[in-house]
Amino acid sequence: MSDILSLLPGYNCGSCGFRQCRDFAAQLKSPEDLRRCPFLERDIFRDNLGKLSALVGADISPEEKITGIIDGLEADFMLAPLRDECSCREFIHPFNGAIEINTGDLLRYRPLGCPITHFAKVIDIDPGIYTIHLVGPLHRLGREDLKFKDIGLCMILAFEGRVSRGKLPKVGQTVKFVPEYCMMQKVHSGMVVSVEGRDIRIEGIDLKVW
Ligand code: SF4
């Protein structure tokens, strides 16, 4: 308890729903509970967040070895969906620019360099770049009623998600990671361009890792 208290911000501000950090500390049961303190997501408390996660049932251990299943390569971390989202966010660019795509559309495509056909829902659009949530292949089993637009081959530009296991990266670091829902559990690579607590954005995605 005293170890946990020494790592909390100590503002006794009540933002977590408890009047004092001490009361908050007393009810912590899992690392997910730590999200109720908004200050722990800030850079100055980032190291504390890792230590607190370890104290309350760590799901982040910098020493943990993450290995891709299909390639047997070592990765730096596992990437999970952002809070309350169904999959990591992916930012894709279809090579076939002739197909009209709208927010809410369901897409079928194959990422460049990946043998697996993917299924996704469009959640946002920038010119030439579509932000999607993955909804398959696994998620769509038993949902043959859903209609998907075939958009063919796509370049995967970026991922946004939460580091769930392994080492927390820094901005500017080239990383190897495994998206939790990747059917092949294949190691991906990319460049980290933003870090907010455990939420990160990785750009320049590549499947060529060795
Ligand atoms: S939100 Fe954080 S700093 Fe504020 S009382 Fe809760 S634990 Fe303490």
Boltz pocket constraint, residues with backbone or C-beta under 6 A from the ligand:
constraints:
  - pocket:
      binder: B
      contacts: [[A, 8], [A, 9], [A, 10], [A, 11], [A, 12], [A, 13], [A, 14], [A, 15], [A, 16], [A, 17], [A, 18], [A, 19], [A, 20], [A, 21], [A, 24], [A, 36], [A, 37], [A, 38], [A, 39]]
      max_distance: 6.0
